[in-house]
Amino acid sequence: MEVDHGVKRLSMRFIKRYAAPERARLSVELCERISAALEELDLITVPRRLPTSENEYVFVVHKQSPIGEAVLIASAVAMMERLGTPAIPNIFDHFPQARHQLT
């Protein structure tokens, strides 16, 4: 897969068509395997957990691009917040949708 300028928007229907065309539905386990396969290609997704609905869209981001590095930093901040050690106090008060997309 080639990402334009480090990022590409794809439907889960498109991803399923290439990852598991024989499957009737996307499962949580299949989405986890897809994420792992993308990680091996130096790609990450936003949201970080792939949705199981084929009607949803995700962004596929190259890790080594500027936007990829920003997503990785934001994901680390979100994980620290989730563990109770916020790197930036009250960050998700200002960006409420980010927590769901990054963890």
Buried (B, 14 or more C-beta within 10 A) or exposed (E): EEBEEBBBEBBBEEBBEEBBEEEEEBEEEBBEBBBEEBEEEEBBBBBBBBBBEBEBEBBBBBBEBEBBBEBBEBBEBBBBBEEEEBEEEEBBEEEEEBBEBBB
